[in-house]
């Protein structure tokens, strides 16, 4: 086995593991602070990544696209909190169902957007 291949596999695995760790820690923090299980947590990560990609395609430099993506994702999260989550505190199953449906909406919206290119 060549060293280049081994290094590539190790770095790719480390990158994937770090993304999963960030998502897991975020999920645990949200549940611990708010008592809500957000099943759309991964979709919020997707929205942030997609926002950064769209910002760079619009000509914003990459170092500035990251804060833009954070702000966009925060705004979407605040809207979801105000319109959906706030009404469901203390009802664990209902929050799980609502965020699962929200995740499906996010995925479908990105899928439809990617079909237009």
Beta strands, then each sheet from edge to edge (+ up, - down):
end
